[in-house]
Amino acid sequence: MKIPIHLNALRAFEASARHQSFSAAAAELNVTPAAVGQLVRSLEDTLGRPLFHRATSGRVRLIATEAAEHALPDIRAGFDRLSLGLERLKEGTTSGVLTVTVSPAFAAKWLLPRIESFHAAWPDMDVRLDTNLRVVDFVAQRIDIGVRYGAGHWQGLMAEKLMEEEVYPVCSPSLLADQNRLKSPEDLARETLIHDQSMDDRSDFPTWTAWVEKAGVSCIATARGLQINNSAAVLQAAIDGQGVALARSVMAHDDVAAGRLIRLFPEIKFQSALAYYVVYREECGTLPKLKAFRDWLFETAAKR
């Protein structure tokens, strides 16, 4: 006879393995760490084997056993199918919670200033933002939809191009109080260059070196300056007059339109090889709440 295993025990095991901690799993599941530990122990008792090794290096860390590690993908896929099945039961409605993953900078500079119009159109839907620089697992993190910046290829996800962008220098209006300052690209040699290193691991990410080469200027030491790994902070440094930033047009659009930043040398056109993509799992593409948010993203992007 098969011994029934409670779904809550499997959920506690999966969350504990992902977080490597009963406490973090408890916070996610909205129960106590003791309850999570008890559920995991009940699963271990049922199976007759341990599921974790306890490692201590400053704090207790849970390390899944080899057998547990092999089982996790199937357990996560099972929970994913259950969640998708529940969404199908609610098909035709757009109420509930929609989990959206975006970078912190994209959230701050593009999504949040515009999200009110989505709430107005879909008042029964709650949006939960997961702001991450790292690429998240849509199944394990229960993500519905996201916006990613790249070349358009992410394993297991549909990717639809949302926006392309230019890259150009920007500075605070205060830097141009001297009318003889920054009259030509060569003048950048006397300025502090602000570098966006948010995707420094990608060779096709636009850099000052590439822009200067496009401008045909050879006298600028592009390796020097202020280096920041967040695109929103890059723009804020420029707004504060700390130097000249190499801005991404999608991020800088509102600041340029409001006059907080001035675009320099607009005659030099430099298109980024990367773009913004709406990403989601193909099997979820027809869910009403996902489709509503996807359509809103494209409609909003078309207005910029």
FENMO-V590863 format. One line per field, one symbol per residue. ss: DSSP state (2 for helix, 1 for strand, 0 for the rest). psi: psi as a letter, one per 20 degrees, with the letter a starting at -180 (. if undefined). A space follows every 50 residues. Layout:
ss: ???
psi: ???
This chain:
ss: 00000022222222222220022222222000222222222222222000 01111100011111022222222222222222222222200000011111 11022222222000222222200011111110000000000000111111 00000001111110011111102222000000002222220011110000 00000002222222200000000001110022222222200001111122 22222220000110000000100011111102220002222222222222 2200
psi: pppppphhghgggghhhgikphghggggilaqhhgggggghhggggikqq iqqopomgqpppoqrggghhhgghgghghghgghghhhhjpiqkrapppp prqhghggigghiihhhghhhmiipppopooqhqpqohghilpgqrpqpb ijoppjqqpppgprqrpqqqrqhhijhoijplhrhhiihjqppppokhli iphjpprhggghghikpjjpniirapppkphhhghhhghjkiapqoqphg highhghijhqppqliiopopqirrpqpqrphiihipghghghghgghgg hii.
